[in-house]
Amino acid sequence: MLTAYWPLKVVIVLNQIAVKMEYSITASSVAKHDAVLAVKQAQIEFGTTDESANRLPNPAELFLGAFAACMLKNVERFSTLLHFTYERARVQVQAVRLERPPRMDELRYSLTIYSKDPDLRIPLLKKNLERYGTIFNTVKQACSVRGEIEKVTDYV
């Protein structure tokens, strides 16, 4: 029995079952004003004008935010699958943008996990984050991705 909490589409391909998940958001803007993403029950404002450039995230920053959210969601997911506990996690993401044509060329991340659990195996977690992250895999098709994971054990 397949139980899932996401919209799923099951496709039979050459006697194999392929599960496809579908996502949907709505974004809207008003001329000379900023924009908003509607995702489930959340509203996420983002900047489209010069006036909001220093106040609201721009599309490139939302892109980096999606990458970071993918990493953190999968830390939580793999904490169950790999049987480790953690107090909190933080990821910093930086990217290099090229001008012609405009695109991200290189993405770097630094993930810090606060955990006193001796069962947390950083190399195995990194391998799984980089192999099974949807956004991670999508981004690495378009640009280089490099990162490091640090475990912090001395914290309050």
NORHUMO-V790515 format. One record per helix or strand of 2 or more residues. SS is the DSSP state (H for helix, E for strand). FROM is the first residue (numbers start at 0). LEN is the number of residues. If there is no record, write none. Layout:
SS/FROM/LEN + SS/FROM/LEN
//
This chain:
E/7/6 + E/15/6 + E/25/4 + E/34/5 + E/41/5 + H/49/3 + H/58/23 + E/87/11 + E/102/12 + H/121/11 + H/133/7 + E/143/9
//
